[in-house]
Amino acid sequence: MDAERGVRGLVADSWRRCEACDVRPDGSRPPPLRWAPGELDAYRRVHPLAAVVPLFRDLLGSGAADDGHVFAVGDADGTLLWVEGDTGALGRAERMHFVEGAVWSERQAGTNAPGTALELGRPVQIVTGEHYSAAVHAWSCVAAPVRDPATGRVLGVVDLSGGASIATPPALAAVRAAALTAEAQLARLPSVPLLGADGHVCPVGRTSQDEVRLRALGRDSARLEYAGRVRHLSPRHSEIVLALALAGRGVTGDRLAVDLSEHEIPASTLRAELTRLRAVLGPDLLGSRPYALLRPVRTDFEDVSRLLAEGRVGEALARYRGPLLPRSEAPAVVAQRRCLEQQLRGAVLGSGDAVLLRRWAEAAWGAEDPGAWTALARALPAGSPQHAAAAARARALHLETAVLPQVRRHAAVLQRSLS
């Protein structure tokens, strides 16, 4: 248990991640819809887990319908692809956006079994008030990731949600068994394809021709690649495109204005900026009413998050080129930047790997991180020159961050008293 919050450590850790991502605990911002119904059907047809949905229906579906629950299958990003079960429960689930096409990752929906299972890469049970969002407090849920048996990469997640009987060990065991059975069935099928963000099969390391590639890590101006063309966006256009990519299905002008600034943006100013952006991107990429990117978008920061969710910390760190649009003060960008930094930093420090820790500590964004230097010192052989150097750097940074500010405050007070 987490003594400070009175909850399990797993839940407390998840809440901290949600706070870092600025998820709203009051439930006032429901999970976004990523796919329109027609687009979702096309995506589901080619998704690797489509082959095992009949199995999940046999193992979980009939019981869910009989007991007043729902079962769901989602992709590796937490987007729900199939949601089935009791009619009454489906109606209640719809009111909190637990529906096909909605994104239930932690950073979009807060602590929940599908999102947290994907975040941790293992089965998870979340009970009533352990959910971060108040909108989900009446529910309990269990979920388990489903992996490609050949490569080990996460293909998606299977979930069971409902009332009190879901908050039990048998429910967790049933979902875990369903995931393992699905993986065994997948092992007997041809190799599982990799999907692009639009749902089309594409080779590993390549993107679909219809896909927009957005690179915004470590740069103030994003680089957008589409249909063989490269566009270098202005800082403001970078913020708008990133906010739209995070929003998924689309946003109103009012919502977009809040994501872009803490101060009020006149509607005419925002419309003019979006008109200029449409001239840069073209009408086939930027839509209105609501404002949305009209092609699937793959971003470099989501690639890093996906690797972290799969436990591939070294690869995630290698792909991290620096903070997301580091000079941007747009609320949506700041929230995503902090969330990714904290996730990656926590994974690196938790790894205990001296190589990864040194790469983090010696990078521009980790050079002033006393916790990283302390972890590096612990990972190095005691008595070695490298250990001594890392420990000395950690002590110096702790002094700068803890002692010197107090000295400066006392000096300022003394100066005021003498004047």
PyMOL commands that set and color helices and strands:
alter all, ss='L'
color gray80, all
select helices_A, chain A and resi 9-20+37-46+48-67+87-95+106-109+113-120+128-130+134-136+164-166+169-187+235-247+253-260+267-281+300-309+313-319+331-351+354-362+370-379+385-418
alter helices_A, ss='H'
color red, helices_A
select strands_A, chain A and resi 70-75+80-85+124-127+140-147+154-162+212-215+223-226+229-232+286-287+292-293+297-299
alter strands_A, ss='S'
color yellow, strands_A
deselect
rebuild
show_as cartoon
